[in-house]
């Protein structure tokens, strides 16, 4: 490894740590002050935390030279909506936890974002289905 790639990796870790910290503090602020900005802070916090975690995991994967299995990569290439559907399930579980703790407004907001994620996931699945169906039709036409 040369010095440039090491510096890039260090900067990447610093930026992801900052994103993670900003996300956690936004979530903390959102839970303490449930005012008009509550849904915005909650959404911003979740996005920043998830972005920070993804960046850190990507850095760890590169440092340990972990390869993503070919089947998983192909699945995500063919099914564009899969990450959004998975996010829907996770957010719905989080909403259920908040609801069981008696924090209904937060649970409702999280459930709303979960359903938005589901709509995006289904829309992307439909697009990828149409795209790969056309690709298969073109390949079958070439073979005959």
C-alpha positions in Angstrom: 0.0 0.0 0.0 1.3 3.4 -0.8 0.8 6.5 1.3 -2.0 7.9 -0.8 -4.2 4.9 -0.4 -3.5 4.9 3.4 -4.5 8.6 3.7 -7.6 8.0 1.7 -8.6 5.2 4.0 -7.9 7.2 7.1 -10.0 10.1 5.8 -12.8 7.7 4.9 -12.8 6.4 8.5 -12.8 9.9 9.9 -15.7 11.0 7.7 -17.7 7.9 8.5 -17.1 8.4 12.3 -18.3 12.0 11.9 -21.4 10.8 10.0 -22.1 8.2 12.7 -21.6 10.8 15.5 -23.9 13.4 13.8 -26.5 10.7 13.3 -26.4 9.5 16.9 -26.6 13.1 18.2 -29.5 13.8 15.8 -31.3 10.7 17.1 -30.6 11.7 20.7 -31.9 15.3 20.1 -35.0 13.9 18.4 -35.8 11.7 21.3 -35.3 14.4 23.9 -37.0 17.3 22.1 -40.1 16.0 20.3 -41.1 19.1 18.6 -41.9 20.1 15.0 -38.4 19.0 13.8 -38.7 15.5 15.4 -39.5 13.5 12.2 -36.8 15.4 10.3 -34.2 14.8 13.0 -35.2 11.2 13.3 -34.9 10.6 9.6 -31.6 12.5 9.3 -30.2 10.6 12.3 -31.1 7.2 10.8 -29.6 8.1 7.4 -26.4 9.4 9.0 -26.0 6.4 11.3 -26.6 3.9 8.5 -24.2 5.8 6.1 -21.5 5.8 8.8 -22.0 2.1 9.5 -21.9 1.2 5.8 -18.7 3.2 5.3 -17.0 1.6 8.3 -18.1 -1.9 7.2 -16.8 -1.2 3.6 -13.5 -0.1 5.1 -13.2 -3.2 7.2 -14.2 -5.4 4.3 -11.4 -3.8 2.2 -8.8 -4.0 4.9 -9.6 -7.7 5.6 -9.9 -8.4 1.9 -13.3 -10.0 2.4 -15.1 -10.7 -0.8 -18.8 -10.5 -1.2 -20.1 -13.8 -2.5 -20.9 -13.8 -6.2 -24.4 -15.1 -5.5 -25.2 -12.1 -3.3 -23.8 -9.6 -5.7 -25.7 -11.1 -8.6 -28.9 -11.2 -6.5 -28.6 -7.5 -5.6 -27.8 -6.6 -9.2 -30.9 -8.3 -10.4 -33.2 -7.3 -7.5 -32.8 -3.6 -7.0 -35.5 -3.3 -4.4 -34.1 -5.9 -2.1 -32.2 -3.5 0.2 -35.3 -1.3 0.6 -37.5 -4.3 1.4 -35.0 -5.4 4.0 -34.9 -1.8 5.4 -38.7 -2.0 5.5 -38.6 -5.1 7.7 -36.0 -3.6 10.0 -37.9 -0.4 10.4 -41.1 -2.2 11.1 -39.4 -4.2 13.8 -38.0 -0.9 15.3 -41.5 0.6 15.1 -42.9 -2.4 17.0 -40.3 -2.0 19.7 -41.2 1.7 20.1 -44.9 0.8 20.2 -44.3 -1.8 22.9 -42.4 0.8 24.9 -45.5 3.1 24.7 -44.0 5.7 22.4 -46.8 5.7 19.8 -45.9 8.9 17.9 -42.4 7.7 17.2 -43.6 4.2 16.3 -46.1 5.8 13.8 -43.4 7.9 12.2 -41.0 5.0 11.9 -43.8 2.8 10.4 -44.5 5.6 7.9 -40.9 5.6 6.8 -41.0 1.8 6.7 -43.9 1.8 4.3 -42.2 4.5 2.1 -39.2 2.1 2.0 -41.5 -0.7 1.0 -43.1 1.3 -1.8 -39.6 2.3 -3.2 -38.5 -1.4 -2.9 -41.6 -2.7 -4.8 -41.2 0.0 -7.5 -37.5 -0.9 -8.0 -38.4 -4.6 -8.1 -40.9 -3.9 -10.8 -38.4 -1.9 -12.8 -35.7 -4.6 -12.4 -38.3 -7.3 -13.3 -39.2 -5.5 -16.5 -35.6 -4.8 -17.4 -34.4 -8.4 -16.9 -37.5 -9.8 -18.6 -36.6 -7.8 -21.7 -33.0 -8.9 -21.5 -34.1 -12.6 -21.3 -36.4 -12.1 -24.3 -33.6 -10.6 -26.4 -31.2 -13.5 -25.4 -33.9 -16.1 -26.3 -34.5 -14.4 -29.6 -30.8 -14.5 -30.4 -30.6 -18.2 -29.6 -33.5 -19.2 -32.0 
